[in-house]
Amino acid sequence: MNRPEPKRYLDADKRDALFREGGMNAVCLGESGAADHAGDEEASWAWLAMADLPADSLAFLKKQYGASFIRERGFLTHRAEQVYGSDWLDRV
């Protein structure tokens, strides 16, 4: 999914270090945490949605916020689909 990058909160050195340690996924998670710390909830969720989250994390988000939240935010769901099936968001 191509989407505009949310506002950045990490400086270039921190982003580079995170990228070296864990790739773009680590950058997304780091930016999400930094945005949350800055009080920017929208950017925090946007960065988190760009991360490749484990299936159980997505299941937790579904339980807490609902399937529509995951769809509307554009979370990457391929890991959950591999574990729970392609219709996991539609099941209760």
C-alpha positions in Angstrom: 0.0 0.0 0.0 1.4 3.4 -1.0 0.6 6.1 1.5 2.0 9.4 2.5 4.6 9.2 5.2 3.3 10.6 8.5 5.1 13.4 10.3 8.6 12.3 11.5 9.6 12.7 15.1 13.0 11.0 15.2 16.1 12.8 14.1 18.1 11.4 11.2 20.7 9.7 13.4 18.1 7.8 15.4 16.3 6.8 12.3 19.5 5.5 10.7 20.4 3.6 13.8 17.0 2.0 14.0 17.1 1.1 10.3 20.5 -0.6 10.7 19.2 -2.5 13.7 15.8 -3.7 12.3 15.0 -2.2 8.9 12.1 -0.1 8.1 9.9 -2.0 10.5 12.0 -0.7 13.4 11.8 2.8 12.1 8.0 2.6 11.9 7.8 1.4 15.5 10.3 4.0 16.7 8.5 6.8 14.9 5.1 5.5 16.3 6.5 5.6 19.9 8.1 9.1 19.3 4.8 10.5 17.9 2.9 9.1 20.9 5.4 10.6 23.3 4.9 14.0 21.5 1.1 13.6 21.8 0.5 13.1 18.1 -2.0 10.2 18.2 -2.8 10.4 14.5 0.9 10.1 13.5 1.5 7.4 16.1 -1.3 5.2 14.7 -0.2 6.0 11.1 3.4 4.9 11.8 2.1 1.8 13.6 -0.1 0.8 10.7 2.9 0.9 8.4 4.8 -1.6 10.6 4.7 -5.3 9.9 3.0 -6.4 13.1 2.8 -10.0 14.4 -0.6 -11.8 14.0 -1.2 -11.7 17.8 -0.7 -7.9 17.9 -3.3 -7.5 15.1 -5.7 -9.8 16.9 -5.3 -7.6 20.0 -6.0 -4.5 18.0 -9.1 -6.1 16.5 -10.3 -7.0 20.0 -9.7 -3.6 21.4 -10.7 -1.4 18.5 -12.6 -3.5 16.1 -12.1 -4.7 12.5 -13.1 -1.4 11.0 -10.4 0.4 12.9 -7.8 -1.9 11.3 -9.2 -1.4 7.9 -9.6 2.4 8.2 -6.1 2.8 9.5 -4.7 0.6 6.7 -2.8 -1.9 8.9 -0.8 -4.5 7.1 -2.7 -7.7 7.8 -0.9 -10.4 5.8 0.7 -12.0 8.9 -2.7 -12.4 10.6 -4.2 -13.8 7.4 -1.5 -16.4 7.3 -2.3 -17.4 10.9 -6.0 -16.9 11.2 -7.2 -17.1 7.6 -8.1 -14.5 5.0 -11.5 -13.8 6.6 -10.2 -13.2 10.2 -11.3 -9.6 10.3 -14.9 -10.6 9.4 -15.2 -13.3 12.0 -16.4 -12.5 15.5 
